[in-house]
Amino acid sequence: MKNILCITSHDLNAPDYGAVLRCRNVFRMLSRFGHVRMVLGSRYENVIKNAKSPQAGFDLVDKIQFRPGRSPLLERVGRKLKGPPVDIEGYHASRRDRERLERLMSRHDLTWVHGLEITDAFNFRRWPKTVLDVDDLPSAICRLRLTQPDTESAQYWNGRKMKAWRRVEQSLARRFDAVSVCSELDRHELGATPGIFVLPNGFERPRAVPQRNPAVPPQIGFVGTFLYAPNRDGLRWFVDNVWPDIQEKVPGVRLRVTGERSQSSFIGRNVDALGWVEDMETEMANWSLAIVPLFVGGGTRIKILDAFSRKCPVVSTTLGAYGYDVENGRELLMADSPRAFTDCCLRILADPAQGVRLAGNAWAKFLQNWTWDSQSGRLAEILGTVWENSLPLETRDVAFDVPVQARKTPARKIAAAAAKSSPLVSVVIPAFNRAHCVADAVRSVLAQSFQDFEIIAVDDGSSDGTSEALEQFGGRIRLIRQENRGVSAARNTGIRAARGDWIAFLDSDDRWHPDKLERQVKAMEKFGVKICFARCVNTDNEVLKDIEFVSASLCEPEVFHVQNAVDSVCLSPRHPLIPTMVVEKQLLEKAGLFDESFHAAEDADLIFRLSFLSGYLYLDRPLATVYEKSENSLTYCEKLGPLARRNQSYLRMVSQMYWRLAEISPEKLSVMRARLGYFISRRAEIACAAGQLPVARSLARDGIFFARTFRDFARCAGILLFPGVVRSRAQRKWPA
């Protein structure tokens, strides 16, 4: 019988939440292979004080309190010289505690460590005979926080922490015999080396098929501990931005909030804060749907599997479903903007049959992939890597009267046949009050020499006859009407409706040249790439400046292949233009579509995210004409308010670029630092013009730190020294 030592920072006797559930079930699976004993290490005194043995049935052999403060300077410098930084969070175990743990590890055949908090606190450079289980990548959490509104100084320090964690994560395969993560996406984040394995999150398999009994009036539910900040922030976003519209459309609807500390976190109209609920099966059976409105986090969310295992329909953000092999509209509904999230909830409330269909698909996939029993084989593979032999594996026979894999139906065969006749390219044209020009844009697509395409025109709440201008084309286009939600939402609507394998975009006031699609499709097929751009001209036939190549190989005349797309996109002051882009739909969905919270630079943000997934082709030939933007353009911005929102969007995007470049090419940061200094100083000037002097001063202090030109430095210094003068000049430049 093998002896296995499990180390975690979570009290397994605590109420259920994601990390506790993972530890309990992984440790139980480990007990099939040996005798499991536990060590608890935490920075929180109450966790150490209240933890009792046994822990979920396992002997607790030691408890270690991590103390704040840094290690001695010489020791820290020595570790720094040896490799990646540790002790990032500033909490560490004492020397005596570390020696005691080393003795315990030497008496066991295997050590299983859950979470990077433990490795950060103990500061061991090498962990022998040890598996590290990383359910959350700290760098991913930090990176997502960079996309959220915050002060520039907070963004800066969060970015530095992200960079430090990233260096630690890249060293894990060398420090541990094996590393397990929750998803294939996380595995690729760590480099996808042979010693890194995927051990997905799971959930307990119910003893019988769940029975649903949705309440009347309907109930919407959320489950999660409110000790976890992303849960608090996500539900607050839902209550502030989505819940009022749902209550207006569905009178009497109630929001059921379950989880530790929910009573003290959320109070509102028709909101029931229930705290910890022991019988979640009965509680969730009454819900019409469960929501997962998260925008920050790492790993995969167990609350998704909680709902799947109880056949409860789910509406989630893209991040909420991160790491799961699910499809929007098949197992759940996904949306990231308040209006889209509201629409998804209302669709299920108005059509319960759609919720039943989604929940049925999710239930079948849960049984196949996400029960804890289904993970035992993966765990045996991980342990076999450490012990270097094959391991006998117990299996449990659990009878179910529901088939795991659904048989093919005639409807699926019909869908498969329809897919074969789908167009190769879907062309998405968003339009808002463009009756005077959108028809010309459509005609430029219909005139293409390549004809294997469909046109999806999205009228984004126009009031000037745009829909009527599009209706003249009849069945040659697909016209979708929606309330005004902005260019990103309009493009996303078109993408979701697309039937083609490839997506191309055209703004309603731009035009394509007749051979545009033909040249790009042939080039992509020839060189096997997933993204292609081309040059543009303006109405005077002048070639527009866009991307400046950092590195590109010339494949043939006028065809460049950019393999290091991240460097190219981050270091160039401009980006390729969206009206020339053709991209694989699957790659676009993997990147997350357009971010609907951006008021500008949404195209640059998407291209930036795509650059981490694939290189691209660039055809050095004008294939589109871009017209001058007019006042009702979707991206037009002139007055102070829209200008502030636009600048904030650019600042968010450049901040993300800065920190991602810091991970992969720190020697090239000077270019991005100068650009960041410009946008911070400009944002400070805009805040000063708006009379937001405390915000302007805070931004100006950050801007001085990042400034790399005299102009940006002088702008920030002027705000700090002569705010009245800067404000009056800025107000003349930008009317309110």
C-alpha positions, 0 to 999 in steps of 0.5 A: 500500500502506497503512502500519499501525503496531500497538502492543501490550503482549504479546510475540507470540512468547510461548506462546499465551494469549488476548491474544497469540492475538487480537493475532497474528490481528488483525495478520495480518488487518490485513496484508491491507490494508497493510504492518504494523509493530509497537511493543511497550510494557510495564511488565514488563522481562523482556517488553521484554528478551526480545522479538525481531524479527520478532514473529509475522512482523512487523517490531518497530520499537521497544520501550518500557519503562513505568516506575513512578511518577506524572507531575509534579504540574502535568502531572497536574492539567492533564490532570485539568482537560482531561478523564477521568483517565489514568495510572491504573495508575501506569506511564507512558512517558517524554517521549522515548518519547512523542515517538518514538511520535508521530513513528512514528505520523505516518509511518503511515496507521493506528495500531492500539492493542491494550489500554487499558494502552497508552493509560494509559501514553502519556497522549495525549488524542487519538490521530489516525488510530487504532483502539483494540482493547479486548479487556478492559474494566478497569472490568468486571474491577474490578466483578466483583472487587467481588463476590468476598470481600475486605477492605472496604478492598480493596473500597473501593480496587478500587471507586475504580479501577473508577470511574476506569476507567469515566470513561476508557472513556466518553471513548474514542469521542472520543479515537479514530477507532474502538474495537473490542470483543469482544462486543455486551455490551461495546459497550453498556457503552461506550455503543453510539455509532457509532464503537464496533464489535464485532470478536469473538474468533476461533480458528484454523479446523482443516484437517480435522474434529476427531477425538475419542478420549476416554481411559479413565478419563475426563479433564477438562481446563483450558487457560490461562496461570497468569500470569493471576490469574482463571485461578489463582483459578478453577481453585483454586475448581474443585479445592477445591469441585468436584473432590473430589465428581467423584473420589468419583463417578468413580473414576480420573478425571484433571484435565489442567491445561495452560498456562504455569506450571501445574506450579508452581500446582497439585498434587493427587490425580489432577491432571496439571499439564502446563505449556505443551503444544505439540500441544493438538489431540492433548491435547484429543482425549483429554478428555471435557470442558473446564472454564472455571470463571472468576468474574472477567475482561473481554472474552470467553474464547478458551478457549471457542473453543479447545474449540469448535474441537476439538469438545470439550464445555464446562462453564463458569460464566456469566462464562466464556461471557460475550459469546458467543451460546450457550445453556445446554444447547445448545452447552455447560453452565453453572453457578455454584455448586459443586454445580451445576458438579459436576452438569454435569460428571457429566452429561457423564461419565455420558452421553457422547452428551450431550457429543457433541451439545453439541460438535456444536452448538458446532462448527457455530456456531464455523464460522459465527461465530468463525473468524478468517476470518469476522471479516475483513468486520468489520475492513474496516468498522472500517478503512473508518471511519478511511480513509473509503473501501471496502476490497478484501478478500481471502478465502480458500477453505477447503473443509470437508465439514461444513455450516456451517448445519444444515438443519431436521429434523423434530425441530426442527419438532416443537419449534417446534410445541410452543413455540407451545402453551407457557404464557405464564407459568411460576410457580416455587415453591421449597420446603424442609420446607414440607409444612404450607403449600406446598399453599395456595400452589399453590392460590392460583395455581390460583385465578387468573383468568388461566389461561395458566400452568404451575406448577413446584414445586421441592422443595429436599431436604425431609425432612418430606413436602413432595413428598407434599403437592405430589403431590396436584396431579398433572398440574396442576403440574411437580414437580422434586426436588433435593438441598438447595442453597438458595432461589437454586438452587431458583429457578434450577432452576425457571427453567431448566425453565420453558417460558413467556416470562415468569417469576413467583415465589411463596414456599411460605408466601405467597399470591397474590390471584386477580387478580394475574397478570391485572392484571400481564400486561395492564399489561405488554402495554399499556405494553410493559415487561419487569418488573412488581411490585405491593404486598403485605400481611401476614396482618393485611392491613397494607400492607408497605413496600417500594420508595420511588420516586425517580422514577416516572411515573403511567401510569394510576390505581395504575400507575407506570412507573419508567424510571430503575430504577437510581436507584430500586433503589439509593437506596431502603432497600427493594426490591420483593418477589419474590412479586409480580415477573413478568419476561421470561425472556430478560431474566432469563437476560441478568441471570444468574439468582439468585446461588447464593453469596448466603446472603440478599439474593439477591432484592435482588441480582437486582433490582439487576442487572435494573435496569441492563437495564430499567425496570419497572411497579409496580402500587400495589395489594396483589396478594399476602399475605406470611406471617411467616417461621418457623424453617424458612423458606429465608431464616430466620437467627437465630444468629451463624453464619447471621447473619454469612453473611447480613450478608456477603451484604447487604454485598456487594450494597450495595458493588456498588450503591455503586460502580455508583451512583458511575459514573452519579450520584455526586451521590447517593452520600451515601445509599448511603455511609450504608448501606454504613457501617451494614453494615460496622459491623454486620459488624465487630460480628458478627466481634467476637462470633465472636472474630475480633478482627483481622477486626473491627478491620480492618472497624471501621477501614473502618466509621469511614471510611464511617460517616454516623451516630453509632450506626455510628461509635460501634460501630466506635470501641467495637470499636477501643477496648473490644473485650472489652466489645463482644464480651461484649454482642454474644455475649449478643445473638447466641448461637453 
